[in-house]
Amino acid sequence: MAIEIGSKVKGKVTGITNFGAFVELPEGSTGLVHISEVADSYVKDVNDHLKVGDEVEVKVISENAGKIALSIKKAVDKPEGSGFTKRPPRQGRDSRPNKDFRSKGNFKPKETFEDKMAKFMKSSEENLSSLKRNTEGKRGGRGGRRG
C-alpha cells in the first residue's frame, strides 16, 4: 500500500536537522517534517520539541519524486471552534464616536507630498553648495594654496 496524501500515519523520528526532522514511516520510507510543520507555535530549535526515537503521528502533505513532506501540527485534530475565527478589535480604535472621520472632510494631511519634496530639494541644494564651498580649496583648483 502506497502512502496517500492526506492520510495520518505513525512514524519514528530517525534524524533531526536544523530545518526539520526525518520520520521513518511504516513501509520503510522516510519523510521530512519541516521545522514550520512541527508545532503550532514558533519553533526555534527542533530539538526542543522532538528527540530521535520519538513515536509521532504525522499527516502526509505531499509526495514529489520520492520526497515525502509530513506535518505534525496538521495531524493533531483540533476541536471545533478552537483558534481564531475572527480577529479581535484593536483597543482604542473602535471607541471613537466618528470612525469614518476622513469622509467628513476633517482629515487634512500635515504636509503634502509637494511640500515635502520642495523642502527636500531646498535642503539638498543647501547641502550641495556648502559641500562644494568646503571642498573647492582642498582640491588645488583656482590657485590653490601653495607655500
Secondary structure, 3 states (H helix, E strand, C coil): CCCCCCCEEEEEEEEEECCEEEEECCCCCEEEEEHHHCCCCCCCCHHHCCCCCCEEEEEEEEEECCEEEEECCCCCCCCCCCCCCCCCCCCCCCCCCCCCHHHHCCCCCCCCHHHHHHHHHHHHHHHHHHHHHHHHCCCCCCCCCCC
